[in-house]
Every structure is written in C-alpha cells, then in structure tokens.
C-alpha cells in the first residue's frame, strides 16, 4: 500500500473527530437561545412538541452553514497541532514528505465540505428560512391568546393598546376588554367589550380578536361635545399586521433576500413601488447575498490552506491554544466579511467585494504554507527578529524590573546574614513559615485555570457576537447604523454575555485544565506526593466562587445600567423611534391600584408635577366605561389636580358633557408619586429594585410569578458557576489521560442537559406550576446532589 494513501487516511482520522466535536460545540452555542425559546413554547404557550421540533430543525441550516467552516478550521489546528506536538510532522519531513502532500487529504475534506456547504447555502437554507417564517406565523397565531395577559397592557397590535381585566378559569373568553388608540389623537376611538377571545385557523397567519357585547365610542377632539356611540353584539379586530410574539420577533421574517433560492436571486428585481434609491439598495443587497452564498463555502478551502502552517507552528500550545487561534481567525474573517457586505450594499464596493476576505486569507495562507514548507519562520526575518528581540523585551520590561529588585533584596539579605555571623559566633536558625494554602501546586493550578478560563471566555464571547451580528447585519445595513454604534452595542452587551456563559466557561475550564494535568501526569505526581484529589480541587472551587462573586457584583451594580444601554442601542439599530418598556412614565399607559381607572398622558414633568395631554378612563366594577376626561394640561397644586384646556364626559343612561376650558380642580385619586414610579424590565433592575417592584405588585393584588422567578434568578444564576465546577471535577478526575478534547465534548453534553433543566424549571415557575423559589433553585440542588454522588465514587 503506498505510504501516501496510508498517510491520507491517518490525517483524515485525526481531523474528523475534532471536526465533529467543533461542529457540535459551535452549533450548540448558536442554538442555545432557540432551545430556551422551545422550552417556553412547549410549557408556557402550550405549543405541540411536533411544531417546536420543526422549528428547531428549520433553525439548523442557517446555523450549520456558519459553523462548518469554523469547525473545519478548529479541526485542522487541533489535528496538525497534535501531529506537531508529538513530533510526527518532524518524522514526516525527515522522510521526505512535504507539507503539500499533507495538504492533499485536507484539501479533499475541504472540497467535500465546500460542496456540502454550497448545497446548504443555495437550496436548504433559503427553503428552510421560508418554511421557518411560515411556521413562526402559525406558532404566533397559536400563542396569541397566551401572549395577551390579564392586567398587562398589550402593545403588539399596530397603533392600538389592549387591556384585559379577567381570565375566568373555566371559560375560553376574557372578561372585560378595553381597546383604544395607543396614542390618542384628534379622532379618538374606544372599544369596551364584556367578553373577548382570540380566533385563528390552523395554517392561517391571520389572527382575530373577537369582541362580544361591545360598545364603540368615537370622539372628535375638534368637536368634543359630540360623540358617536355604537353597540355591537360581535365585532372582530384583525391582529395579523401587528402581532408578533417573542419567537416571531427573532425570526427571519424580515430577511426576504435570505429566503430566496439561487434561481430567485438570479431573477431578483426590487419592488417597483419603492423609491429608486431603495430599489438600487435592494438590488445591491441581493447581489451581495448571491456572492456571499458562494464565498462562505469557499472559506472551507481557504481555512484548509491557512490552517496547516498555523497548526504546524502550534507545537507548544497544544489543543487549547488551537481552539483560541481558531476563534481569533474566525472573528477576523467575519469582521472582514461583514464590512465587505456593508460596503457592497451601500455601493462603496461592487458585489465581488464579498470575496475580499477569501482572497486575503488565501494569499496569506499560501505565503505561510510556502515558508513553513521551506522550514522558515512564519514571519519574514526582520519582523520575526524585531518581535523576538525588541517587542518581547519591552513586553517583559516589568518582569525584568521585578526580577532585578528580587535579586537586590536577596543580596541585601545575604549581606545582613554575613554581617551577623561576623559579629557573633552564636546563630539561631528558625524554619521559614510555610503557608498551607496556597502552596506551590495551588498557585500552579490557579495560573493554569486562569489561562484556560480567559481563552475559553474569549472564544465564547467571540462566537456569541459572531452569531448575534449575523442576525443584526440586515438592520445595520438597512438603517445605515455607524460602526461606532455597533461597537458600543457589543461593548455593553459583552458584560451580559459574560454573565450568561460564565457557568459553561467554568465547566469547560475545569475539564480542560484537569485534562491537561492528567495528560502531563501531573495529577499522578501530586497523588504520589500524598496530595488527595479533594485537596487538588480547592483552587478550582475558590476560582468558581470568585467568578460567582464577580457575577453577583456584575448583576447588582453593573448589568442594570449596561442592559438599559444595550436596549437603547438595539432599538437604534432596529430603527425604533422610542423605547416604551424602560420607564413607566414613558409607557404612557397606567392602571390604578384598584384597577378601575386607566391613565394615558404624553409627558410628565416631576419637577413641576405636571402632566401633558392627560386622558383618564373611569370604569365601574363590571368594567363598563363610566367617565372620560381629557386635559391638555394637568398640574398638582395645593393637594389636588387642576386641569385646563379639556373636557369631561359621563356615561350611563344618558351622556353628560362638561367643558373644562380654564383652571379647574378635578377628582383624580392618584398622587404625583404614582406617575413617577418606574417600571423597568427585570434585566435593567437590581435585586433590591426588582424586590420592591414585586412587593408593590403583590400589594396591588397582582400575581407575578414570572417576575418572582427573575428575582430569585438574580441570586441563583451566579452560583451556577460553583455548581458547574463541582459537577465538572468528578468527571475531570475520571477523564484520566484522555485529555482536554474529551473535556470539551463532555462539558457541552453536561451544559446542554443543565440548561435544558434550567429552562424547564424556569418555565414551570413562570406559569405558576411550581413556587418560584423552588423552580429557580431546583436545578442547582439537583446537580449539586449529582456532584456529591460522583465525588463519593472518586478514588482520591
């Protein structure tokens, strides 16, 4: 059998396992949000498991087309780095085998993956995106009834606001419905219904709100003394144009170009109804998408050429540094690709500009491969010498200064000892005190843990940002968002990303670090010196506690402000004019504590205690409208509200109209602090703020288990880092010499199980099936008990 065929199979066997592992890891990271949404759909929105399974399946194509090149580069660096670390590449070179022959099996695999990825990009992904959009519409229709919650203003209907008072337990209909314009204008329409329910048909994206026994009131602000009042036994409102639930808002429904197949892109013509400049932009976007669908599969060929010399040079770093290098290269490649796409869409580059990253990486890869095949440094001689002789020396300046000072202190100690001996013949020697913790081995483990933790953390944040930007790139291009805004967005978002992935990073770090120690026989040496495995675990547990403590500080003092900024920047990227969900005063719609009065206003000035364009809706116990008041200005003076520029209307057997042209006191029970109260999302509130807000809602009679779950999560989630370390340690000790690569695969499996359990229990708590505290802490207790059981079986 020719040696080259044997070598080809050997190299392929080295590449395929890490490729499959990398594909699983990267796909899992990008699919994590979809998995959480799937759990919510099944439990909270009562969506059949079959539909959710279809949604997960249809979400895979647009993720896998990105992760295939990433996993291929990762596999090459791991495989070639392993061959280099074990001196097998040196043996091959000594036998006269060039790196170009080593590249032959890599090229075969690269071509195969490029063909597969091309098929996915050209046919499977567009069809999947289109099918996913239709499926999301169906799921949105099924979840409409669950999305509208009693006691909560529903703002997802275009230009309308909806409020529901009651949800009787044995009735499919709501009781007490209020619908009006979200921003009352000159023509003000109000709908009050005794009953209401959402109607939809399977496969039909149209969603209708049916109102029964309703009253429709139309008020013209120009002629407020007149009003048009009509009664309806049954009235339907169309919700299709405005309604989208949480899943629909993250769908591909807006990415019309990405849902088109190759023939459709070739025949693409912009909508003639659009202005000319927008038609040109849409055409450029379609051309850029067409080239992108060929450029991304071609990245497999580019990474194959680029990865061989880098993997050969990765002798000392091993698998962990190969993982870091692959993430760095992928991040640079995606930055170049996204910049090229933005330039192509805006017209600064032709559509062929999408190939610039591939061309640059191909030139650089060919240059590096030629130099490495000639046994030269990957950098040109002058640059290599400058880095080794000048830059490295400057970077080590601080260390050199510290070493010099240590030598000086040692010389002074020796000099003092000599002086003391010359003065006296009696010398008392005492044993230098030694610390039980941290000893030398503890410090060694701490340094190793810190290095691996930073590498894994950087990789996780980079992959998360790459995936997130893939979803935002269309909005960035469509709304002409400057690069500085995108950079600010991800700077603030990186803090939340760290908070979310910290437990998985701790688990990965624990398994990888002990995998490295086992592979180097350092754990065996420590046990031979009488150090138990439980003692070896102490530094890792302390590191996990440190990360958990940092997450607590981050959650309590940093994330509320940074998440608020992230929300503002995201709305700017999405092209949204205002952010209603951040402040209660900015939402404009408030319900009184007795649930009988609704307030709407345009602006509240807390300094002057003044409301602008105030509208007050008063209801009786049966949720029938009994009073309507409008004032262009309302000010709190001498313990009462004084209004001007308005009118009042009473409804009953007869309709009474009262003009309020000048300053006049009116009976409004709420005081100014009511309008000053902030209503933030849980992500932008600290633990204390959220606890006070939940208490206030409880006092008003509201049951808010979803907010209670968020409250307890602020304490429980940081300690998941400690639980992950405790779970990872027994598995790490059982890995033996199987190494870091198996640790990565095992951590992904454990992470998937743990996060699935968290999503399951969290959703049970949000729907009230479990007490919120039990739902939040149950995953930690379950996995903590598992770690204790596994520790009992470890031979320390």
Secondary structure, DSSP 8 states (H G I E B T S, - for coil): --HHHHHHHHHHHHHHHHHHHHHHHHHHHHHHHHHHHHHHHHHTS---HHHHHHHHHHHHHHHHHHHHHHHHHHHHHHHHHHHHHTTHHHHHHHTT--HHHHHHHHHHHHHHHHHHHHHIIIIIHHHHHHHHHHHHHHHHHHTHHHHS-TTS-B--STTEEEEEEE--TT-SSEEEEEEEESS--SEEEEEEEEEEEEE--TT----EEEEEEEEEEEEEGGGTT-EEEEEEEEEEEE-TTT---HHHHTSSTT-TGGG--HHHHHT----TTS-HHHHHHHHHHHHHHHHHHHHHHHHHHHHHHHHHHHHHT-TTTHHHHHHHHHHHHHHHHHHHHHHHHHHHHHTSS-GGGGGHHHHHHHHHHHHHHHHHHTT--SS-HHHHHHIIIIIHHHHTHHHHHHHHHHHHHHHHHHHHHHHHHHH-S----------SSS-HHHHHHHHHHHHHHHHHHHHHHHHHHHHHHHHHHHHHHHTT--HHHHHHHHHHHHHHHHHHHHHHHHHHHHHHHHHHHHHTTHHHHHHHTT--HHHHHHHHHHHHHHHHHHHHHIIIIIHHHHHHHHHHHHHHHHT-S--TTS-HHHH-EEE-TTSSEEEE-SEEETTTTEEEEEEEEEE-TT--EEEEEEEEEEEEETTEEEEEEEEEEE-SSS-EEEEE-S-EEE-----HHHHH-----GGGS-HHHHHHHHHHHHHTT---HHHHHHHHHHHHTTTHHHHHHHHHHHHHHHHGGG-HHHHHHHHHHHHHHHHHHHHHHHHHHHTTSS-HHHHHHHHHHHHHHHHHHHHHT---
